[in-house]
Amino acid sequence: MKAVLFLLIGYLLGSIPFGYIISKLFGKNILGVGWKKTSCSNVVKSVGFAPGVVTLLLDFGKGFLAVWLAQIVGLSVIVQMLCGVAAVIGHNWS
């Protein structure tokens, strides 16, 4: 049961659209410019290099956090990996 909870947490962490949030802080709607995705590369192209790097670090961090939390509570390595996969799935298909 704990594994399912942490898979859900990984998915939810992955679904946070940092590219959208950061671009909004700079007054742009990233979904309406460039190739209309919240990706780091679109943020770099449409908003700027520094916001793009912040987006990259936050997107990386949410996957790291999902795995790290699973590791802290002592879940198996397989479940830890699945938490990382859940974060990627949440990032791509939220």
PAZAPA-4460 file (N, C-alpha, C; in steps of 0.05 Angstrom, whole numbers, plus 32768, in hexadecimal, padded with zeros to 4 digits):
% residues 94
    n_x    n_y    n_z   ca_x   ca_y   ca_z    c_x    c_y    c_z   seq   type   mol
   8010   7FE8   8000   8000   8000   8000   8011   8019   8000     1      M     A
   8027   8018   800F   803A   802F   8010   8046   8034   7FF5     2      K     A
   804B   801F   7FE6   8057   8021   7FCC   8044   8030   7FB9     3      A     A
   802B   802A   7FBA   8017   8037   7FA9   8015   8054   7FB0     4      V     A
   8016   805B   7FC9   8015   8077   7FD2   802D   8086   7FC7     5      L     A
   8044   807A   7FC8   805C   8089   7FBE   805D   808A   7FA0     6      F     A
   8051   8076   7F92   804F   8078   7F75   803C   808F   7F6E     7      L     A
   8027   8093   7F7D   8015   80A9   7F78   8023   80C4   7F7E     8      L     A
   8032   80C5   7F94   8042   80DD   7F9A   8055   80E3   7F83     9      I     A
   8063   80CF   7F79   8075   80D3   7F63   8067   80DE   7F4A    10      G     A
   8050   80D4   7F44   8040   80DE   7F2E   8038   80FB   7F32    11      Y     A
   802E   8101   7F4A   8026   811C   7F50   803D   8130   7F4F    12      L     A
   8054   8128   7F5A   806B   8139   7F58   8073   813E   7F3B    13      L     A
   8072   8129   7F2B   8079   812C   7F0F   8066   813E   7F00    14      G     A
   804D   813F   7F09   8039   814F   7EFA   803A   816D   7F00    15      S     A
   804C   8176   7F11   804E   8192   7F17   805B   819F   7EFE    16      I     A
   804D   81B2   7EF1   8058   81BE   7ED8   806A   81D6   7EDE    17      P     A
   8083   81D1   7EE6   8095   81E6   7EED   809A   81F9   7ED6    18      F     A
   809C   81EF   7EBD   80A0   8201   7EA6   8089   8215   7EA4    19      G     A
   8071   820C   7EA8   805A   821E   7EA7   805B   8233   7EBE    20      Y     A
   8060   8229   7ED6   8061   823B   7EED   8077   8250   7EEA    21      I     A
   808E   8248   7EE2   80A4   825B   7EDF   809F   826F   7EC9    22      I     A
   8094   8265   7EB3   808E   8278   7E9D   8079   828C   7EA5    23      S     A
   8065   8284   7EB5   8051   8296   7EBF   805D   82AB   7ED1    24      K     A
   8072   82A4   7EE0   807F   82B7   7EF1   808C   82CD   7EE1    25      L     A
   8093   82C7   7EC8   80A0   82DA   7EB6   808B   82E6   7EA3    26      F     A
   8072   82E2   7EA8   805C   82EE   7E99   8057   82E2   7E7E    27      G     A
   805F   82C9   7E7A   805A   82BB   7E60   804A   82A2   7E65    28      K     A
   803A   829B   7E52   802C   8281   7E52   803B   826E   7E40    29      N     A
   804A   825D   7E4B   805C   824B   7E3C   804C   8239   7E29    30      I     A
   8033   8234   7E30   8022   8223   7E1F   8018   8231   7E06    31      L     A
   801E   824B   7E04   8016   825B   7DED   802D   8265   7DDB    32      G     A
   8045   825E   7DE3   805D   8267   7DD4   806F   8250   7DCD    33      V     A
   8081   8254   7DBB   8094   823F   7DB3   8085   8226   7DA9    34      G     A
   808E   820F   7DB3   8080   81F6   7DAA   806A   81EE   7DBD    35      W     A
   8061   8201   7DCE   8049   81FE   7DDF   804B   81E6   7DF2    36      K     A
   8063   81E2   7DFE   8067   81CE   7E12   8074   81DA   7E2A    37      K     A
   8072   81CE   7E41   807F   81D9   7E5A   809B   81D0   7E5D    38      T     A
   80A8   81C7   7E48   80C3   81BC   7E4A   80D8   81D2   7E50    39      S     A
   80EE   81C9   7E5B   8104   81DA   7E61   810E   81E9   7E48    40      C     A
   8110   81DA   7E32   811A   81E6   7E19   8107   81FC   7E0F    41      S     A
   80ED   81F9   7E13   80DA   820D   7E0A   80DC   8225   7E1D    42      N     A
   80E1   8221   7E37   80E4   8237   7E4A   80FD   8247   7E42    43      V     A
   8113   8239   7E3C   812C   8246   7E34   8127   8257   7E1B    44      V     A
   811A   824C   7E07   8114   8259   7DEE   8101   8271   7DF1    45      K     A
   80ED   826E   7E01   80D7   8281   7E02   80D9   8295   7E1A    46      S     A
   80E6   828D   7E30   80E7   829E   7E47   8104   82A7   7E4D    47      V     A
   8117   8295   7E4C   8132   829C   7E51   8142   8285   7E5C    48      G     A
   815D   8288   7E5B   816F   8273   7E63   816C   826C   7E81    49      F     A
   816D   8281   7E92   816C   827C   7EAF   8151   826E   7EB7    50      A     A
   813A   8278   7EAE   8121   826A   7EB5   8121   824D   7EAA    51      P     A
   812E   8249   7E93   812F   822E   7E88   8140   821B   7E9A    52      G     A
   8156   8226   7EA4   8167   8216   7EB6   8158   820F   7ECF    53      V     A
   814A   8223   7EDA   813A   821E   7EF2   8125   8208   7EED    54      V     A
   8118   820A   7ED6   8105   81F5   7ECE   8112   81DA   7ECD    55      T     A
   8129   81D8   7EC1   8138   81BF   7EBF   813E   81B4   7EDA    56      L     A
   8148   81C4   7EEC   814F   81BB   7F07   8136   81B2   7F17    57      L     A
   8121   81C1   7F14   8108   81B9   7F22   80FC   81A0   7F17    58      L     A
   80FD   819D   7EFC   80F2   8184   7EF0   8103   816C   7EF8    59      D     A
   811D   8170   7EF8   812F   815A   7F02   8129   8154   7F1F    60      F     A
   8126   816A   7F2F   8122   8167   7F4C   8109   8157   7F53    61      G     A
   80F3   815A   7F44   80DB   814C   7F4B   80DE   812E   7F47    62      K     A
   80ED   8126   7F33   80F2   8109   7F30   8105   80FF   7F45    63      G     A
   8119   810F   7F4C   812B   8108   7F61   811C   8105   7F7C    64      F     A
   810B   8118   7F81   80FC   8118   7F9A   80EA   80FF   7F9D    65      L     A
   80DE   80F8   7F87   80CC   80E0   7F87   80DC   80C7   7F8F    66      A     A
   80F4   80C4   7F84   8104   80AC   7F8A   810F   80AF   7FA6    67      V     A
   8119   80C6   7FAD   8125   80CA   7FC8   8111   80C5   7FDE    68      W     A
   80F8   80CE   7FDB   80E4   80C9   7FF0   80DE   80AC   7FF3    69      L     A
   80DD   809D   7FDC   80D9   8080   7FDD   80F0   8073   7FEB    70      A     A
   8108   807D   7FE7   8120   8072   7FF3   8120   8077   8011    71      Q     A
   8118   808E   8019   8118   8096   8036   8105   8084   8046    72      I     A
   80EE   807D   803B   80DB   806C   804A   80E2   804F   8048    73      V     A
   80F7   8048   8039   8100   802C   8038   80F2   801A   8024    74      G     A
   80E7   8026   800F   80DB   8015   7FFB   80F1   8008   7FEA    75      L     A
   80E9   7FF2   7FDD   80FD   7FE3   7FCD   8108   7FF3   7FB6    76      S     A
   811E   7FEA   7FAB   812B   7FF8   7F95   8118   7FF8   7F7D    77      V     A
   8109   7FE3   7F79   80F6   7FE2   7F62   80E1   7FF7   7F66    78      I     A
   80D6   7FFA   7F7D   80C1   800F   7F82   80CD   802A   7F7F    79      V     A
   80E6   802E   7F88   80F3   8048   7F85   80F5   804F   7F67    80      Q     A
   80FD   803C   7F57   80FF   8040   7F3A   80E4   8046   7F2E    81      M     A
   80D0   8038   7F37   80B4   803D   7F2D   80AA   8058   7F36    82      L     A
   80B3   8062   7F4D   80AC   807D   7F55   80B8   8092   7F42    83      C     A
   80D1   808D   7F39   80DD   809E   7F25   80CE   809D   7F0A    84      G     A
   80C6   8085   7F03   80B6   8082   7EEA   809B   8090   7EED    85      V     A
   808F   808E   7F04   8075   809B   7F09   8079   80BA   7F06    86      A     A
   808F   80C4   7F0F   8094   80E1   7F0D   8097   80E9   7EEF    87      A     A
   80A4   80D8   7EE0   80A7   80DD   7EC3   808C   80DC   7EB5    88      V     A
   807C   80C8   7EBD   8061   80C6   7EB1   8050   80DE   7EB9    89      I     A
   8052   80E7   7ED2   8044   80FF   7EDA   804D   8117   7ECB    90      G     A
   8067   8119   7EC6   8072   8130   7EB8   8068   8130   7E9A    91      H     A
   8068   8119   7E8E   8061   8118   7E71   8043   8117   7E6D    92      N     A
   8034   810A   7E7E   8017   8106   7E7A   8007   810C   7E93    93      W     A
   8009   8125   7E9B   7FFA   812D   7EB4   7FDD   8134   7EAF    94      S     A
***
